[in-house]
Amino acid sequence: MDTQLLETFLEVSRLRNFGKAAESLCISPSTVSARIRQLETHLGLALFSRGHHRIGVTPAGERMERHARFILGAWELAYEDTALSERHQRRLVVAGVPSLWDIFLQDWLTSIYRAYPTLGIRAEESTPLRVVEKLEQSMIDVGFLYETPRIREVGVEEIMTIPLLMVSSRSCITAEQAVGDGYIRVEWGTEFASVHESHFPQRLLARGRVNSGRIALHMLLKCGGAAYLPKGIVMPWCHREQLFTVEDAPMIELKAYAAYRLHSEHRELICELLKRLR
């Protein structure tokens, strides 16, 4: 199977347009059409339904999307593993939810990149669901999440407690005022949501909802409002009096976890690297 066929299929599926897919892939529309025809002939199935102005994905195409992503991901890992072995002694693939990169993973990755020059590293931001899926499929070596995944033969370690403070662009306001107009709801996971709801059951529906502390911080600084953000990130802004802690708002703690396969060939290395987080 030519991986270019799968890459083209996924791009057409994403954009729902042969011409736009051709522009994105820097090839001609006729090449895109030819690749899709070749893939459909190989499978004996129609992957797209063609219309005058827009195409749709058939049920077979929807099923193929998941397999195509897995095949391309597995091929990329196989290629990297083979190629990197010529230049590096070991290779590690790391994935984490976006906000954990903001809080500590970026610094951790930088430290191990400097300290282990013979270690090949691949790092990515992923949704919690994708981190779990990639752990199950052995596509990553270690994943970082806010909740413990329940996967057979996967070990989980609690690595950090992260205090979240409610901060506002206005000083001397109450928590009730802060969760009113201008509140930005950061999606820190189901455990945070449960605690948050218990403290603020009657709050208004937040106008802004984001899944990244980085995005919420930028919005606060540029547009004003209030949000729950990690203490370590917001305190420098509080010292400059650009943000202010909401004094009567409860602190909410998050747990961060590292998950890795118990029988991975990199288990000892992962345990060694995780010690740098403690």
C-alpha positions in Angstrom: 0.0 0.0 0.0 1.4 3.4 -1.1 1.2 5.7 2.0 0.7 8.6 -0.4 -2.7 7.2 -1.2 -3.7 7.2 2.5 -2.3 10.7 3.0 -4.3 12.0 0.1 -7.4 10.2 1.2 -7.2 11.8 4.7 -6.6 15.3 3.3 -9.6 15.0 1.0 -11.7 13.7 3.9 -10.6 16.6 6.0 -11.2 19.3 3.4 -14.2 17.7 1.6 -12.8 19.2 -1.6 -10.4 17.7 -4.2 -9.1 21.1 -5.3 -8.3 22.3 -1.8 -6.7 19.0 -1.0 -4.5 19.4 -4.1 -3.4 22.8 -2.9 -2.6 21.5 0.6 -0.6 18.6 -0.7 1.1 20.8 -3.5 0.0 18.4 -6.3 -2.5 18.7 -9.2 -6.2 18.0 -8.8 -5.9 15.3 -11.4 -3.2 13.6 -9.2 -5.6 13.7 -6.2 -8.4 12.2 -8.2 -6.1 9.5 -9.6 -4.9 8.5 -6.1 -8.4 8.3 -4.7 -9.6 6.2 -7.7 -6.6 3.9 -7.2 -7.4 3.5 -3.5 -11.1 2.9 -4.1 -10.2 0.3 -6.8 -7.8 -1.4 -4.5 -10.5 -1.6 -1.8 -13.4 -2.2 -4.1 -15.5 0.4 -2.3 -16.5 4.0 -2.8 -14.9 6.2 -0.1 -16.5 9.5 -1.2 -19.9 10.5 -2.6 -19.4 13.2 -5.3 -21.7 16.2 -5.5 -21.7 19.4 -7.6 -20.0 21.6 -5.1 -18.9 19.4 -2.2 -18.1 15.8 -1.6 -19.2 13.6 1.3 -17.5 10.6 3.0 -19.3 7.3 2.6 -19.8 4.9 5.6 -16.9 2.9 4.2 -14.8 6.1 4.0 -15.6 6.9 7.7 -14.4 3.5 8.7 -11.3 3.9 6.6 -10.3 7.1 8.2 -9.4 5.5 11.6 -7.5 2.7 9.9 -5.6 5.1 7.6 -4.5 7.3 10.6 -3.3 4.2 12.4 -1.4 2.8 9.4 0.3 6.1 8.7 1.2 6.6 12.4 2.6 3.1 12.6 4.6 3.5 9.4 6.0 6.8 10.6 7.1 5.2 13.9 8.6 2.3 12.1 10.5 4.6 9.8 11.8 6.8 12.7 12.8 3.8 14.7 14.8 2.3 11.9 16.3 5.6 10.8 17.1 6.9 14.2 18.7 3.7 15.3 21.6 4.5 12.9 22.3 7.8 14.8 20.9 7.4 18.3 21.0 4.6 20.8 17.4 5.0 21.9 14.2 6.7 20.9 11.3 8.0 23.0 7.9 9.1 21.9 6.1 11.4 24.4 2.5 12.7 24.2 0.7 15.0 26.7 -2.5 17.1 26.9 -1.8 20.7 25.8 -2.0 22.4 29.2 0.5 20.1 30.8 3.0 21.2 28.2 2.4 24.8 29.4 2.8 23.8 33.0 5.9 21.5 33.2 6.3 19.2 30.2 8.1 21.8 28.0 10.8 22.4 30.6 11.1 18.6 31.3 11.5 17.9 27.6 14.2 20.6 27.2 16.1 19.2 30.2 16.2 15.6 28.9 17.0 16.8 25.4 20.1 18.5 26.7 21.1 15.8 29.2 20.7 12.8 26.8 22.4 13.6 23.5 22.1 10.0 22.2 18.3 9.9 22.8 16.1 10.5 19.8 12.9 12.3 21.0 9.5 12.7 19.4 7.0 14.9 21.3 3.4 15.9 20.6 0.3 17.6 22.1 -2.8 15.4 22.0 -6.3 15.2 23.4 -6.8 12.9 26.4 -8.6 10.4 24.2 -5.8 10.3 21.6 -3.2 9.9 24.4 -5.1 6.8 25.7 -5.6 5.4 22.2 -1.9 5.8 21.3 -0.9 4.1 24.6 -3.3 1.2 23.8 -1.8 0.9 20.3 1.8 1.2 21.6 2.3 4.3 19.4 3.8 6.3 22.2 6.1 5.3 25.1 4.7 7.6 27.7 1.6 9.8 28.0 0.8 12.6 30.4 -2.8 13.2 31.5 -5.0 14.6 34.3 -6.8 11.3 34.8 -5.6 7.7 35.2 -6.3 5.6 32.1 -7.5 2.1 32.7 -5.6 0.0 30.2 -4.2 -3.5 30.8 -0.5 -3.7 31.2 -0.1 0.1 31.5 1.5 1.5 34.6 0.4 4.9 36.0 2.3 7.2 38.3 1.1 10.4 39.9 3.9 12.9 39.2 2.6 16.2 40.3 -0.1 18.2 42.2 -1.0 21.4 40.4 -2.8 24.1 42.4 -5.2 26.2 40.3 -6.1 29.7 41.4 -9.0 31.8 40.2 -7.5 35.0 38.9 -9.1 38.1 37.4 -8.1 41.1 35.4 -9.9 43.2 38.1 -8.8 43.6 41.7 -11.0 43.2 44.8 -13.8 41.3 43.3 -15.6 38.3 44.8 -15.8 34.8 43.4 -19.5 35.3 42.6 -18.7 38.4 40.5 -15.7 36.6 38.8 -17.8 33.7 37.5 -20.3 36.1 36.1 -20.0 38.0 32.9 -16.5 37.7 31.4 -15.6 34.3 33.1 -13.5 32.0 30.9 -14.1 28.3 31.6 -10.9 26.3 31.2 -11.6 22.6 30.6 -9.2 20.9 33.0 -10.9 17.5 32.9 -13.8 15.7 34.6 -12.4 15.8 38.1 -11.9 19.6 37.9 -15.4 20.0 36.4 -16.9 18.0 39.3 -15.2 20.1 42.0 -15.9 23.4 40.1 -19.6 22.6 39.9 -19.8 21.8 43.6 -18.4 25.3 44.4 -20.3 27.2 41.7 -23.6 25.4 41.1 -25.5 28.5 40.1 -22.9 30.2 37.9 -23.8 31.6 34.4 -22.8 29.7 31.3 -19.3 31.0 30.5 -19.1 33.0 27.3 -15.5 31.6 26.7 -14.6 28.0 27.0 -11.1 26.8 26.2 -9.0 23.6 26.7 -5.7 25.4 27.1 -4.3 27.5 30.0 -2.2 29.3 27.5 -5.2 30.4 25.5 -7.1 31.5 28.7 -4.1 33.5 30.0 -3.8 35.4 26.7 -7.5 36.1 26.7 -7.4 37.4 30.2 -4.5 39.7 29.5 -5.9 41.1 26.3 -9.7 41.1 26.9 -10.1 40.9 30.7 -12.2 38.5 32.7 -11.5 35.7 35.2 -10.4 32.0 35.0 -8.8 29.2 36.9 -5.2 28.9 36.0 -2.1 27.1 37.4 -0.5 29.0 40.3 3.0 28.8 38.8 1.9 30.4 35.6 -0.2 33.3 37.0 1.9 34.4 39.9 4.4 36.4 37.8 1.4 38.3 36.3 0.0 38.8 39.8 3.3 40.3 41.0 3.1 42.8 38.1 -0.5 43.6 39.1 -1.7 42.7 35.7 -3.8 39.9 37.2 -5.3 39.5 40.7 -6.2 36.5 42.8 -9.8 36.2 43.7 -9.4 35.9 47.5 -12.6 34.1 48.4 -12.4 31.6 45.5 -11.3 28.1 46.6 -8.0 26.7 45.3 -8.6 23.6 43.2 -5.9 21.0 42.9 -5.2 18.8 39.9 -3.2 15.6 39.8 -1.0 14.9 36.8 -0.2 11.4 35.8 2.3 9.6 33.6 1.3 6.4 31.9 3.5 3.9 30.1 3.4 0.3 29.1 4.8 -2.0 31.8 6.6 -4.3 29.3 8.0 -1.5 27.2 11.7 -1.8 26.2 12.1 1.7 27.5 10.6 1.2 30.9 13.8 1.7 32.8 14.6 4.8 30.8 11.1 6.2 31.4 11.3 5.7 35.2 14.7 7.4 35.1 13.4 10.4 33.2 10.2 10.7 35.4 12.5 11.1 38.5 13.5 14.5 37.0 9.9 15.7 37.5 9.8 14.9 41.2 
